[in-house]
């Protein structure tokens, strides 16, 4: 008997009001679990909550725990802004909690590459996260959005045994063409399934393009959504991962075996900042004001005044408390 994993994807709009997003996730999970082709792992999107940061564990993860336990599924509901006592005041992690079918919080992945300067409140995480699905004899690596643009993250999760790489995203339309091919590359070079989710609709002045997709270990598109909200269950043939890694992709390219065999030297692995390329490279802008000051000398963002977003944070916090207290 083969190893197959049904992955449910929730491609959804995100609202400033976290309670609205939680209702949506609960509803769509129920719908996915009502279909005959039901998922065993359900994955949401990035930033289902960014204006009402919470502790992990906390009341919000208890809510997600209840959903996972009710349906008996592995569950990555989406990423949330996480309060943490080790962080400076006003700083948070962009974190994805992971639950098993018993509703247990088995791990938390914290985004390692916040998208600067937009994510100026998010501190980078320092831990790769790969979790087990023992029923399928497989491991799943978790990433968030911009993480995928750094091959080191996918590669290290692969070296930890991940056969499936899951990436939660909140990407604006401008990044669709820029990033799409990266998904195929990461799947192919790691001989792994790549499951990428994205939001849809409008959020903070941007159109979110959707187009969640699944790429197989041979770098071929297995499924892709459009630009509207949707749910879907996709079956992953995990033995294709094992076959590709043991006998070569399409019985030709032995990427991971050759990575071991050639054992390429990595002279800057212990201190990337010592690489010669960085000696003359500009400082990275860390917030929007620094970004505008940085690009104006080359003629970008010279005209117009940025509109301040007016959000009633107290109201959003109360809505969330009322919802979770239901």
C-alpha positions as CSV (number, residue, x, y, z in Angstrom):
1,X,0.0,0.0,0.0
2,X,1.3,3.4,-0.9
3,X,1.7,6.5,1.2
4,X,-0.8,9.3,0.4
5,X,-1.5,12.5,2.2
6,X,-4.7,14.5,1.6
7,X,-3.9,18.2,2.1
8,X,-6.8,20.7,2.5
9,X,-6.1,24.3,1.4
10,X,-8.1,27.3,2.6
11,X,-7.5,30.2,0.2
12,X,-9.3,33.1,2.0
13,X,-9.6,36.8,2.3
14,X,-8.2,38.3,5.5
15,X,-10.0,41.0,7.5
16,X,-8.6,43.5,10.0
17,X,-11.0,41.9,12.4
18,X,-9.5,38.7,13.7
19,X,-12.9,37.3,14.8
20,X,-14.1,37.5,11.2
21,X,-11.1,35.4,10.1
22,X,-11.6,32.8,12.8
23,X,-15.2,32.4,11.9
24,X,-14.2,31.9,8.2
25,X,-11.5,29.3,9.1
26,X,-13.9,27.3,11.3
27,X,-16.6,27.4,8.6
28,X,-14.3,26.4,5.7
29,X,-12.7,23.6,7.8
30,X,-16.2,22.2,8.4
31,X,-16.9,22.3,4.7
32,X,-13.7,20.6,3.8
33,X,-14.4,17.8,6.3
34,X,-17.9,17.4,4.9
35,X,-16.6,16.3,1.5
36,X,-16.0,12.6,0.7
37,X,-12.5,13.5,-0.4
38,X,-11.6,14.8,3.1
39,X,-8.2,16.2,4.1
40,X,-5.9,14.8,6.8
41,X,-3.9,18.0,7.0
42,X,-5.5,21.5,6.6
43,X,-3.5,24.6,5.9
44,X,-4.5,28.2,6.1
45,X,-2.8,31.5,5.1
46,X,-0.5,34.1,6.5
47,X,-1.6,36.9,8.9
48,X,-5.0,35.7,9.9
49,X,-4.3,38.0,12.8
50,X,-1.9,40.9,12.8
51,X,-3.7,43.7,14.7
52,X,-4.5,41.7,17.9
53,X,-1.3,39.9,18.8
54,X,-1.7,36.9,21.2
55,X,0.4,34.7,23.3
56,X,1.1,31.1,22.2
57,X,-0.4,29.1,23.8
58,X,-3.4,31.2,24.6
59,X,-7.1,31.5,23.9
60,X,-6.7,31.7,20.2
61,X,-4.6,28.5,20.0
62,X,-7.2,26.8,22.3
63,X,-9.8,27.7,19.6
64,X,-7.7,26.1,16.9
65,X,-6.9,23.1,19.1
66,X,-10.7,22.5,19.4
67,X,-11.0,22.5,15.6
68,X,-8.2,20.0,15.1
69,X,-9.5,17.7,17.8
70,X,-13.1,17.9,16.6
71,X,-12.1,16.7,13.1
72,X,-9.1,14.6,14.1
73,X,-6.7,16.3,11.7
74,X,-3.3,17.9,11.5
75,X,-3.9,21.6,11.4
76,X,-1.8,24.6,10.4
77,X,-4.6,27.3,10.6
78,X,-2.4,30.2,9.5
79,X,0.1,32.6,10.9
80,X,-0.6,35.0,13.7
81,X,1.4,37.8,15.4
82,X,2.7,36.3,18.6
83,X,3.4,38.2,21.8
84,X,6.5,36.8,23.5
85,X,8.1,37.9,26.8
86,X,11.6,37.6,25.3
87,X,10.8,40.4,22.8
88,X,11.1,44.2,23.2
89,X,7.8,46.0,23.7
90,X,5.9,46.5,20.4
91,X,7.8,43.6,18.7
92,X,6.2,40.3,17.8
93,X,6.9,37.0,16.0
94,X,4.9,36.1,12.8
95,X,4.1,32.5,14.0
96,X,2.3,29.4,12.7
97,X,1.0,27.1,15.4
98,X,0.8,23.4,14.4
99,X,-1.7,20.9,15.9
100,X,-2.1,17.2,15.8
101,X,-5.4,15.2,15.6
102,X,-5.7,15.2,19.4
103,X,-5.7,18.9,19.4
104,X,-2.2,19.2,20.9
105,X,0.0,22.1,20.0
106,X,3.0,20.2,18.8
107,X,5.2,23.0,17.5
108,X,5.3,26.7,16.5
109,X,7.1,28.0,13.5
110,X,8.3,31.6,13.7
111,X,9.0,33.3,10.4
112,X,12.7,33.5,9.9
113,X,12.7,36.2,7.1
114,X,10.2,39.0,7.9
115,X,9.5,41.0,4.7
116,X,11.2,44.2,5.5
117,X,10.4,47.1,5.5
118,X,6.7,46.2,5.6
119,X,7.0,43.8,8.5
120,X,8.9,46.2,10.7
121,X,7.2,44.9,13.9
122,X,8.1,41.3,13.3
123,X,11.3,39.8,14.8
124,X,12.9,36.9,12.9
125,X,12.6,33.4,14.4
126,X,15.7,31.2,14.8
127,X,14.4,27.7,14.6
128,X,13.6,25.4,11.6
129,X,10.4,23.5,12.2
130,X,9.7,20.0,10.8
131,X,6.9,17.9,12.3
132,X,6.0,14.3,12.1
133,X,2.9,12.7,10.7
134,X,3.7,9.2,11.9
135,X,0.5,7.7,10.3
136,X,2.0,8.4,6.9
137,X,5.7,7.9,7.9
138,X,6.5,11.4,6.7
139,X,7.7,14.8,7.9
140,X,6.4,18.3,7.0
141,X,8.5,21.5,7.0
142,X,6.7,24.8,7.7
143,X,7.6,28.3,6.3
144,X,5.9,31.6,6.0
145,X,5.9,33.8,2.8
146,X,9.3,35.4,2.2
147,X,11.1,32.4,3.8
148,X,10.7,30.6,0.5
149,X,12.9,33.1,-1.3
150,X,15.9,31.9,0.8
151,X,16.9,28.4,-0.4
152,X,18.7,27.8,2.9
153,X,15.4,27.5,4.7
154,X,13.9,24.9,2.4
155,X,17.2,23.0,2.2
156,X,17.6,22.8,6.0
157,X,14.1,21.5,6.5
158,X,14.7,19.0,3.7
159,X,17.9,17.8,5.4
160,X,15.8,17.4,8.6
161,X,13.7,14.9,6.7
162,X,10.8,17.0,5.3
163,X,9.1,15.4,2.3
164,X,6.5,18.2,2.2
165,X,7.3,21.9,2.4
166,X,4.3,24.0,3.4
167,X,4.4,27.8,2.9
168,X,1.7,30.2,4.2
169,X,1.5,33.5,2.3
170,X,0.0,37.0,2.2
171,X,1.3,38.2,-1.1
172,X,0.3,41.3,-3.2
173,X,-0.3,41.1,-6.9
174,X,3.1,42.7,-7.7
175,X,4.9,39.6,-6.5
176,X,3.0,37.0,-8.5
177,X,5.3,36.9,-11.5
178,X,8.4,37.6,-9.4
179,X,7.9,34.6,-7.1
180,X,6.0,32.0,-9.0
181,X,9.0,30.2,-10.4
182,X,10.6,30.1,-7.0
183,X,8.0,27.5,-5.9
184,X,9.0,25.1,-8.7
185,X,12.7,25.5,-8.0
186,X,12.3,24.8,-4.3
187,X,10.3,21.6,-5.0
188,X,12.7,20.4,-7.7
189,X,16.0,21.0,-5.9
190,X,14.7,19.4,-2.7
191,X,12.8,16.6,-4.4
192,X,9.8,17.5,-2.2
193,X,6.2,18.5,-2.5
194,X,5.7,22.3,-2.1
195,X,2.3,23.4,-0.8
196,X,1.9,27.2,-1.0
197,X,-1.2,29.1,0.2
198,X,-2.0,32.7,-0.4
199,X,-4.8,35.2,0.6
200,X,-7.2,36.8,-1.8
201,X,-9.1,40.1,-1.9
202,X,-7.8,43.5,-0.6
203,X,-5.8,44.1,2.5
204,X,-3.9,47.3,3.6
205,X,-4.0,48.9,0.2
206,X,-2.9,45.8,-1.7
207,X,-4.6,43.2,-3.9
208,X,-3.8,39.7,-2.8
209,X,-3.5,37.5,-5.8
210,X,-4.3,34.0,-4.5
211,X,-3.1,31.4,-6.9
212,X,-2.3,29.0,-4.1
213,X,-0.5,26.0,-5.6
214,X,0.9,22.5,-5.1
215,X,4.1,21.5,-6.9
216,X,5.3,17.9,-6.9
217,X,8.9,16.6,-6.3
218,X,9.6,16.6,-10.1
219,X,8.9,20.3,-10.3
220,X,5.5,19.9,-12.0
221,X,2.4,21.8,-11.1
222,X,-0.1,19.5,-9.4
223,X,-2.8,22.1,-8.7
224,X,-3.3,25.9,-8.8
225,X,-6.1,28.1,-7.6
226,X,-7.4,31.2,-9.2
227,X,-7.8,34.7,-7.6
228,X,-11.0,34.1,-5.7
229,X,-11.6,32.4,-2.3
230,X,-11.6,28.7,-2.5
231,X,-11.1,25.4,-0.7
232,X,-9.6,22.3,-2.2
233,X,-8.2,18.9,-1.1
234,X,-5.1,17.7,-3.0
235,X,-3.7,14.2,-2.7
236,X,0.1,13.9,-2.4
237,X,1.8,10.7,-3.4
238,X,4.5,10.6,-0.8
239,X,6.2,7.6,-2.4
240,X,7.1,9.9,-5.4
241,X,9.3,11.8,-3.0
242,X,11.1,8.7,-1.8
243,X,11.4,7.3,-5.4
244,X,12.8,10.7,-6.6
245,X,15.4,10.8,-3.8
246,X,16.4,7.2,-4.2
247,X,16.5,6.8,-7.9
248,X,16.7,10.4,-9.2
249,X,14.0,12.9,-10.4
250,X,12.4,11.2,-13.4
251,X,15.2,8.6,-12.9
252,X,17.7,11.2,-14.0
253,X,18.9,13.9,-11.5
254,X,20.1,12.8,-8.1
255,X,20.0,16.2,-6.4
256,X,20.1,15.2,-2.7
257,X,22.4,12.2,-3.2
258,X,24.8,14.4,-5.1
259,X,24.6,17.1,-2.4
260,X,25.9,14.4,0.0
261,X,28.5,13.0,-2.5
262,X,30.0,16.3,-3.5
263,X,29.8,17.8,0.0
264,X,30.4,21.4,-1.4
265,X,32.6,23.6,0.8
266,X,30.7,26.4,2.5
267,X,33.3,28.9,3.6
268,X,30.8,31.5,5.0
269,X,28.3,29.1,6.6
270,X,29.4,30.1,10.2
271,X,29.3,33.8,9.5
272,X,27.6,35.0,6.3
273,X,28.3,38.6,7.1
274,X,32.1,38.0,6.5
275,X,31.5,37.3,2.8
276,X,33.2,39.8,0.5
277,X,30.0,40.7,-1.3
278,X,28.7,42.5,1.8
279,X,31.6,44.8,2.2
280,X,30.2,47.4,-0.1
281,X,26.5,46.6,0.1
282,X,24.0,49.2,1.4
283,X,22.3,49.0,4.7
284,X,18.8,47.5,4.5
285,X,15.9,49.8,5.3
286,X,14.0,48.3,8.3
287,X,10.8,50.4,8.2
288,X,8.8,52.4,5.7
289,X,10.3,55.8,6.5
290,X,13.8,54.4,6.0
291,X,12.7,52.8,2.7
292,X,11.4,56.0,1.3
293,X,14.5,57.9,2.3
294,X,16.6,55.1,0.7
295,X,14.9,55.0,-2.7
296,X,14.2,58.8,-3.2
297,X,17.8,59.5,-4.4
298,X,17.2,57.2,-7.4
299,X,13.8,58.7,-8.3
300,X,11.4,56.3,-6.6
301,X,8.6,57.5,-4.2
302,X,9.3,61.2,-4.9
303,X,5.7,62.3,-5.3
304,X,2.6,61.9,-3.0
305,X,2.0,61.5,0.7
306,X,1.4,58.1,2.2
307,X,-2.1,57.8,3.8
308,X,-2.1,56.7,7.4
309,X,-4.2,53.6,8.1
310,X,-6.8,54.4,10.8
311,X,-7.6,51.2,12.8
312,X,-9.5,50.9,16.0
313,X,-7.3,48.4,17.8
314,X,-9.3,48.4,21.0
315,X,-12.5,47.5,19.0
316,X,-10.7,44.6,17.2
317,X,-9.3,43.3,20.5
318,X,-12.8,43.4,22.1
319,X,-14.3,41.6,19.1
320,X,-11.7,38.9,19.4
321,X,-12.3,38.5,23.2
322,X,-16.0,38.3,22.7
323,X,-15.6,35.7,19.9
324,X,-13.2,33.5,21.9
325,X,-15.3,33.9,25.0
326,X,-18.4,32.6,23.3
